[in-house]
Amino acid sequence: MSAVVIDGGLVHYEAFGRGKPVLFLHGWLGSWRYWMRTMESISDKNRTYALDLWGFGDSDKSKSRYSVSNYVALVDDFVNDMGIREAPIVGHALGASVALEYAVRYPDRAKKIMAISLPVGANSISRKLLDFTETSVVSRMMWWRQRIVHKEVEKELEKASKDAINISMQSVAEIDIHSRIQSIDQLQDSMLLTVYGEKDDIVDPSITNNMNNSWFYDHRNIRRIILNESKHFPMLDEAAKFNRLLKDFLEGDDLSSLELKEEWKRRHR
């Protein structure tokens, strides 16, 4: 276990691999741990980092610093401590919102963002997530068994602070995604790839369907890709396909040619 002290609190992180740095940010359900297989898949060419955000996993829960702005500051302090000048960020749900906000505020430090299950307004976040925070321990255990099929997630989920989930959800819901997308579009060197699981029951991907033309396909540096067999965790639900997509994204400089190739699908038949 590795940790650094930031703003008076312990921040747990893990890092492995060699090469260019890549930073992973988890979402509301779980911690850094569900990124492990993804990190391993690119560790031959990349130095991968994943941290537990305030209120999650093994990071500090002593203060209420759970807004997106708090997390952006945390990420900035973390990369400074690690000596990272610039790195792509791969964020999921809450982590996707933090990654997008970070890229807008610090465009020279994060030129590539992969935003998985990026919430687009309050209506895109399922009430099920709030229900989870308001139930008893026994009810939460049943909730896990019904919806979470990955041990990497279930093992860490119980560590999450209720306040961290509730406060960060409200903060994410207040983000003006339109303005953030416009900011990325105006940056010459920035790229934003949004990835959704078609069967996601936590962050609704269908809300982005009527945004295709205006948000994701009329821009050279913004793109949306759907993984048809994935739910809320594409990096676990369709790991091989997701990891290939991530590698192509990290190595390429043209989002228009990025796609889920047919030969990837045949491997899983």
Steps between C-alpha positions, in 0.01 A plus 500: 500500500632844402380830641575872504381774733303772321319787673559328834339172394630163388444419132537136403625418150660221301743530211675254274645462154756702306471766236272796447272576797124434496268589788184304590210645704227275638128569533240483779500122528832358613852636505828488307487119511270440204756669275766239578452279193479802272817644648679170451391485136690819413782480754752379240501850348356716775558592862148467635364679808165456675399675822209479740314831500411665831233291675563181303715192540786557743528877459414751772137544607551743789392815314209575268695585184289313248414755230635474147715806571647325805584197288654711223725659762585154632599377154712809441682458830547129432657541156726771638612268780565222248695734273260449210507791256235375258298179481182361345225447756258207490200574722183308579165658604602738783859461380395588144347828621813580698722416201298724268506789746873456553566508125303823465687666786844362416501432124879475481508226764232265363467509123326163467193406702312171483174560687309178571136525609524879509180636663323757284288687753310384808248298298769269370592372849274219618299534820636152583827658603328722756297204622825319569624776731174514694459131583617282787811283489289188428310676222824624347633143497192391305543801268858391426396145421226614263702756307874455556646187345867589522697413813737792436207733559311321776813460714556876518146635479431480873794735569331794327371784715127572455576871514763463229246336268215742576700824492699408190181394318348842565820669387514297177134576429577873511770487231408669173614226262421713192753764602764239588462331161527838328818574695658171390392562140684833498829346614722411207690217667228345718305179437190375681377144449178414682425130548169356616366153573173468312343308792622736772236527775688756712583772244247508217681495162182563298498867603800553272327347194339823378827679569692295247507742213545820695739377771689192398525476123526855369830551683842374400612455861185366672352153451253258658528119486246249634589149624184303430547222754617714791315633801656753738851353490614462136859453617383181675194397298688497168857522621687384188303729271530794739875455545559494124296817465702666775831404338390641164381818669828551685714432195296684237436862414181468291171426674308475172669169414460352849245220512414159638639283224318188384792271574477595869145369516582167335741418779214483748261277306 
